[in-house]
Amino acid sequence: MVIVPATEKDIPSIDKLLYQVHKVHADKRPDLFKPGCKKYDDAQLCALLKDPSRPIFLAKEGETVLGYAFCVLTDETNPSHVPMKNLYIDDLCVDEKQRGKKIGSALFSFVLDYAEKQGCHNLTLNVWACNEGAMRFYEKCGLKVQKYGMEIVF
């Protein structure tokens, strides 16, 4: 397995994984997520692939995409905050048929190393509270709670 930047020829494989991760969320929170959708359409993916501040990394075996990590590099410019560079993991997914093979851990380690090389102060992400498996995975990777988002549903 290798971890490489995504290219346009990878879009069909990325699409399959986007549908998988969206289904997890739609199954757990149908009040928020529409079934059968995905986070990005192909035009948006093409734009992301051209944006150096939005790297997408793929875990691949040959031409087979096993998983991905969508990232966002940002510079904090809020005048009330300490200036810092951040790497945000927008989405991380391992093909449901490939889980349990440490692919997610390899992707996360790669992204963590990438963030350090970019001079980032921190690496952040959001995880849905209803996705207990993802929460356990990120805790095993060493992430700690930075803040909580809370809601009341009517």
WOGI-V528279 format. One record per backbone hydrogen bond with DSSP energy under -0.5 kcal/mol. CO is the residue of the C=O (numbers start at 0). NH is the residue of the N-H. If there is no record, write none. Layout:
# WOGI-V528279
CO&NH, CO&NH
This chain:
# WOGI-V528279
1&3, 1&59, 3&57, 6&9, 7&10, 9&13, 10&14, 11&15, 12&16, 13&17, 14&18, 15&19, 16&20, 17&21, 18&22, 19&23, 20&24, 21&25, 22&26, 23&27, 24&28, 28&31, 28&32, 33&36, 40&44, 41&45, 42&46, 43&47, 44&48, 45&49, 46&49, 47&50, 49&51, 50&53, 52&72, 54&70, 55&5, 56&68, 57&3, 57&59, 58&65, 58&66, 59&1, 60&63, 63&60, 63&65, 65&94, 66&58, 67&92, 68&56, 69&89, 69&90, 71&87, 73&85, 75&83, 77&80, 83&75, 84&120, 84&121, 85&73, 85&87, 86&123, 87&71, 87&89, 88&125, 90&69, 92&67, 94&97, 94&98, 97&100, 101&105, 102&106, 103&107, 104&108, 105&109, 106&110, 107&111, 108&112, 109&113, 110&114, 111&115, 112&116, 113&117, 114&119, 115&118, 121&86, 123&88, 127&130, 129&131, 130&134, 131&135, 132&136, 133&137, 134&138, 135&139, 136&140, 137&142, 138&141
